[in-house]
Amino acid sequence: MTISPNRRSTKRGRPPVTDGAFRCSRCQRMANQCRATWPGEQLCYSCFYAAMHTRGVCPQCGHDGVLAGLAGDASRRPICLSCARIPGDFTCRDCGNEGDFYRRGTCARCALRQDLTALMIDGAQHRDAIDPIVEALCRVDRPESILSWKRSPRVQQLLTGLSNGEIPLTHVGLDQAGSDKAVIHLRSLLEHAGVLAARDEPLARFERWLSVKLEVLTEPAVRGPVEQFATWHHLRRLRQASVPGHNSAAAVRYAKQEVTEAIKFLTWLHSTHHRTLATCLQPDVDEWLVSGPTTRSKIRNLLAWAKKARLNRSVHITHRQAPPSRSLTQQQRLAWLRELLTGDSETLPYRVAGTLLLLFAQPLTKIAALPTSAIATTDNDVQISLGREPIPVPEPFADMLIQHAGSRPNLRAAGGIATSPWLFPGVQAGRHVAPQVIRERLERLGIDLLGARNTTLQSLVGAAPPPVVAELLGYSYATTQLHAEIAAQPWARYITKPSPTTS
């Protein structure tokens, strides 16, 4: 069985210059400009930056500092400026550290501190509150990224607003400042640095979304039940489930859909039959369901909540669990695994994510939120924790997983304020990649994601008892049992619950 992946370019960075004025001595690529001329070398900007940011102990003289030169022997080991006979003074006049200058004899970190002091500390209304922000931004691994970021007039406006007190250093204050990319990035920086407490952003967006939805509902017969249902059913549950490291995006999307369908149903009920949720009849519900799309069944929780709240006990929707019908053939699944493990149709992070789907049937929401602590290496193997117990990772995926963990992208989304705990870091500081991003990349590649997960799970429950698969992969017993029944495996009759023991 062959597959046809929609390949994308996996090369990163700008295209190489092929007709530049000179050839860099280190990377051997043509460049338009020469950044530095050192004894026996001409360096392009990229190689100069890499050289001036290589630090350690010189193997020739023991100097601890910048190792910008290369040894003249076959080893080509990095050596210090003095041993490489590189002329010039590269000591920052402010901090005394050795390195590249960013501005008039000062390093990038000191230049950043000067700029932030002038922008935020000088004339600050409450300097004690601003000092931690400046210190956090100056601690980054790559201060050049913050220097570039703060050139934006919008960013300067936000930083000045924090300084003069116009923008309170709270989540509410940042919410009032706007919802553009500058605010989002500033919030993530402050959270990642520990200046601002982390919050559940999908939950916060749901609260704002709900407020806007309720504002436009002018009919009390519609607004009242919707507000109560959204507040006491969805909002309460979302807040209870909101814990650090938990991704609530999927739950929020589901809550939005149910609230939206509740608004549609109650609006139709009032305008068509002049009834409310309390006076709704079963024929009204049946008429609503058969006269529209299947998404109308999302009012089931609304009716269940109405019954529990004693608003209406006479209507209901029978819960029906649709079987997972979409699937790949086993040959297609193995072909996709082979492509992700050995091909180059996608970049490494998304090949790893796709393999986790095709090998362990992991949902994308769980893959996106995997911490690096889920990966453990021993003398004999690599293990990953997806359920109650860690499981061994087979080769060659084990090597690919370790390679990805050591070269994760977006680690400098915050300039390196702190180490990202996520296996798949996102572009926002301190956050993992959004599941939707992984979904779009794998679907664009050509993988049927739902079919892939169904086939993988059915294959796994055919090789081991469903309860064992459930515990190892983090699934419920009911889910693995359902897939075992669909796969028509003898394990479908395996006892799913332990028998009570007698003493």
N, C-alpha and C positions, 0 to 999 in steps of 0.2 A: 504494500500500500504506500503510495507516494503522497507527499503533501507539497503545497506550493506556498512557502512563507513569503510574505510581502517584505522583502529585505529593506533595511534602512541603513544609512551610512553610520558606521560605528566609530569613525575617526573623529576625534575631538580637536578643537582649536581652529585657528585660521588656516586657510590653505597656504602651503609653503610658497615662498617667493622663488621663482625659477630664473629670473633675469636680473637679480640684484647687482649692486656695484661691487660687492666683495663676498668672500666665502668665510664663514665663521670657523675659527680654528678648532672649536670644540664639537659643535654639532654638524659641521661640514655642510650646512645649508647656506644658500645664497641669501643675503640680506641687503636692504637698501641703505642702512646706516650702520656705521661701526660705533659701538658704545664705548669701548675701551681698547687701547693699544698697550699691551703689557709685553715684557720681554719674550719674544718669540711667538706672540699670540695676538690675534685680533678677535674680539668678542662681540657677538650680537647682543641686543638688549636682553633677550631671554636667558642666555648663558651668563651674562654679567649679573643679572638678578639672582640666578641660582648660585653663582659663585659667592656673592657677597652675603648670601643667607645660609651658607654652609658653615656650621660652627662645630667646634670640638677641640681636642688636644692635638697639637701638631706632632706627627710622628718623628720629626727630625730634631726639634728643639724643645718640645714640651710646652710651648705657649698655648694657653687656653683662650681661644677667641675665634675670629673669622679664619676659615681655611679656604681662601679664594684661589690659591695657586694649585698647581699639579706637580707632583714629583717628576724629575727628569728621567727616572728609570722606567723600566717596563711596567711597574706596578701602577703608575699614574695616580698614586694616592693623593688626596687633598692635603696641602701643606699651608702654613700661615703666610701672610703677606711678606714678612721679612725674609723667610727662607726662599720664597719664590722671587725675591728681589723686585717686588711690585712697588713702584714709587708712589709717594703721596701719603698724607696723613688722613686716616679714616676713623678718627676718634671724635665722637660727638662732643661738641663744646659744652653741652648742657648736662648730659648724664654721664659722660666719660666712657660710654660703651663703644666698642669697635664695630663698625659696620658701614653700610652705604648711607650717604647723605640724602635727605629728602629736600631740605631747604636751607641754604646758607649755613652750612656746617653743622646742621642738626639732623638727627635721625628722624624717621617717620613718627616714632612714638612721641618724641619730644615736640615735634611740630604739631601733632594732634593735641597734645596737652596744652600747648600755647593757644591753639585755635579754640578749643573748648573752654579754656579759662576766659578768653576774651568774649566768647559768645554766651556763656552760661554763668560763670562764677562772678565775674566783675559786675557788680550791681545787682546780684541775686537777692531776691526778697528773703529767702530762707536758705542761706548757704549750707547749713547742715543737711538739708534735704537734697541739695544739688551735688555736693561733693561725691556721694556714692555713685551717682550716675556717671560723672566724669571719670572716676577711678575705674568703674566697670568697663567703660568704653576704651580706656587707655590700657587695659590689661589684655586686650585681644592679641592673638598670635600674629595677626597681619594688620597692623594699624593703617596700612595704605587703603584697605577696603573701607574703613570708617571715614578716612579723609575724602575718598571719592564720593561716598554716600552723602556726606554732610554738605557737599557743594550745592546740592539742590536747594533752591529758595524755599520750597515747601518744608524740607527737613529743618532748615535754619529757623523757619517760622515756628515749628513745633518745639525745637529745643529752646528757643527764646521764650516761648509761652510757658514751658515748664519752669524756666528760670525766674520770670517775673510774676509767677503765680496765676497767670491767666488760664493755664491748663493745670488743674490739680493732678498730682502724681498718684492717680487712682485709675482703675479701669473705667469708672464712670466718666472721669475727666477726659480720658482718651476717646471714649465713645462719643462724647460731645464735640471733640475736636474733628471728627470725621471718620470715614471708613475706607479711605483710599489706601494705596499700597504703602505710602510713607508711614501712616499711622500703624498699619498692621506690622510692618517691619520694626518700627520703634517699640511697639508693645512686646514683640517676640524677643528683641534684644534685652529689654528691661526684665522680662520674665526669666530669660536664660541666665542673666547675670545675678539674679536673686534680688534685684532692686524692687521688683513688683511681683506679688504672689501670682503664681500660675492659675489660670482659670480655664474652664471648659468652653472653648470658643464656639463649637457648634451649639451648645446649650445657650450661650449668650445670644447668638444669632437667632435661635428659635424664640427666645423671649422677645426680642425686638420685632421679629416677624409676626408673632402672635399679637403684639400690641397694635401693629399696623392693620392686621386683619380685622381686629375687633373694632377699630375706629370707624371703619366704613360700614359696619352692620348697624343700621338704624332701627330695625324691627326688634323690639324686646323679645318676642317669641322665638326669634332665631339667635340673637346675641346671648341671651341669658343661658340657655343650655350649652351653647358652644363654649362660652367662657368657663362655665363650671366643668364641662367635660375636659377641656384643654388644660385647665388648672389642676383639677383634682385627680385626673387620670394620667395624663401625659406629663405635665410639668413636674408633678410630685415624683413620679417614677424616674424621670430623667435626672432630677436633682439627687435622688437617693442613690442612683447608679453612678453618679459622677465622682470618680476617684482619679487621682494622678496616674497618668499613663493609660487610662481607659479612653478609647476612641468612641465617642457618642454620635459620630456623623451618621451612621446607618440608622440608629434609633431615632435620631432627629428627623431624618428623611421620612421614616415610617410615620412618625407623629404628625409631620406636616401633611402627609397624604391623608391620614385619617381625619384630621381637623378640616382639611379642604373638602373632603367628601361629606363630612357632617354638615358643613355650611350649605353645600349644594342640596343635600337631602332636606334639611329643615326649611330652606328657602322655598324649595319646590312644594313641600308639604303645606306650608302656610299659604302660598299663592294659588295652589291648585285646589286643595281640599279645605283650606281655612282651618287647619288643625295644627296643634303644637306637638311637641315630643310627648307631653303628658296625655294627650287625647288621641295619639296616633293609633291606628288599627292595623292588624296583621295584613289585610288586603292592600293597605297603603304601601307597606314594606314590599309585598310581593310585586305590586305594580311597578315600584321604583326599580326593583332588581331586574325584572324581565324586559324593561323598556330602555335599557342603556348598557354601557360597557361593563365588563366584569369588575372594574375598579369600584363600582358601586357597592360591592360586598364589603368594602372597607368600613361601612357603617356598623358592622357587627359589634365592635367594641363599644360604640356609642350606645347601642341598645342594651348591651350587657351592663354598662355603667348605669343606664337609666333604671334597669331592674334592681341593681344593687342599691341605688339611691332612692328606691321606692317612688320613682317618678312615673314609671310605666312597667308593669309586670306582664303585660299581655302580648308583647311582640318579641320576636327573636329571629335570628338567622342561624340555621344549622351549620356548624363548623364542618368543613370538608377539606381534608388535606389531599391536595392533588399530588399524584405520584410524579416523581422526577423522570419524565419521559425522555428528555433530550440526553443523548449520549454519543460518544465516539465509538468506533470499533477499537478493539484492543490493538490492532495493527496501526491505526491512526495515532493512538496514544503513544505507542512505542516510537513511531516515526517522529512525533513532536519532541519526545524526550531526547532522541538522538540528535535532533537539530539544535535543541537548546544546550545540550551538553558539549557538542563538538562543533557546531556551526558558528557563523558570525553574522547572523541575520539581525541580531539585536545586541545592545550593550550588555555588559556583564550583570549589572543589577537586575535587569528585567529578565535575563536568562535564568538567574537564580530564583526570582519570584515565580516564573513560569514552571520551573522544575519543582518547587515546593507545592505547586498546585497539582502537577501531573504525577508526582511521586507520593505525596502524602495527603492529597485531597484537601489542602488547607484553603479556607475561604480567604478572599483578597483582603477583607477587613482585618483578619488575624495576621496575614502575611505582612501587611503594611506596618502593623504595630508590634512586630517581633523585636524584643530587645536583644542586644548583643550577648547578654547574659544567658540567653537561651542556647547558645552554642558553647560546647565544652569539648576540649581536646584532652585525650589521655595518651599514654605511651602507645596504645594499640589502635585507637580509632577516634573518630569524631562523632559526637553525640549532639542531638538537638532535643529540646524539651518543648513538646507541643501539647502534652496532656499531663497525666499524673506522674509518669515516669519518663526519663530521657530514653530516646531510641537511637540506635547506631545509624549513621549516615553512610550509605554505600559509596564506593568509588565508581566513577570519577567525580561524582557530585561533591564528595567530601573536600577534595582539593579545590574545587571551584568555589565552594562555600567559604572556605578559609581565605582564599584569594580575595573574594569580595569583601569579607569582614575587615581585611587589612587595607583595602583601597576604596572604602566607601566614598561616594560623591557627597557634595554639600556639607562637608565637615567644617567649612569656613563660612557657613551661612551667617554666623554671628561674628565673623572675624576671628574665630577661635576663642571666644570668651570662656567656654567650657566644653568638655568632651561630650559629644552626642551619645546617648545611651541606646540609640535605635540602630537596628540592622539596616534599615532603609531610611536614612535621614532625609527630611524634606528641605525645601528651599527656605522655609521660615525657621529662625533660630529655635533650637530646642524641640522641634516638632518632627514627627515622622512623615514620610511621604503620604499623600492622600490616597486611599484605595482606588479612587476614580482614575488617578494618574496611571497606576499599574493596569487597571482595566482597559483604558484606552490604548496603551502601548501593546498589550497582548492581543487585544481584539484587532488592532491594526495589523499585527503580524499575521493574523488569520486563525487564531485559536478560538474554538467554540468553548468559552470558559465554563458555562454550566454543564455542557456535555462532557468536558474534560473532567470536572469534579465528580460527576455522577459515575462515569466509567471507572475512574480511579478508585472511588469508594466501593463500588460494587466488586472490583477486582480484589481489593483488600479484604472485604468481608467474605470473599470466596476462599481466601487463604488462611484466615484466622477467625475465631469466634467473634461475632459482632460486639459483645460487651468488651472484649479485649481491645478491639480496634477503637471502640469509643473511648476507652480510658487512655490509650496511648496517643490518640490524635486529638483529644479534646472535644469529641462529639457526644451527644446524648445517646442513651441506649435506644430510644425510639427511632432516631435517625438511622443508626447503623442497622437496626432490625428491619426497618422499611426497605433499605437498599438490599439487604440479604434476601428478603422476600421477592423483590423485583428480579434479582439475579437468579432466583430459584435454586439457591444453594441449600444443601442439607443443614448448614449452620443456622438456617432460619428457625430451626426448632430448638436451638440451643437455649438453655434456661437463661433468661435475661436478668433475673434477680436471685441473689443468694437465698437459699432456703433457711428458715429460722432453725437455729441449733437448739438442742435441748441440753439442759445442764444435768 
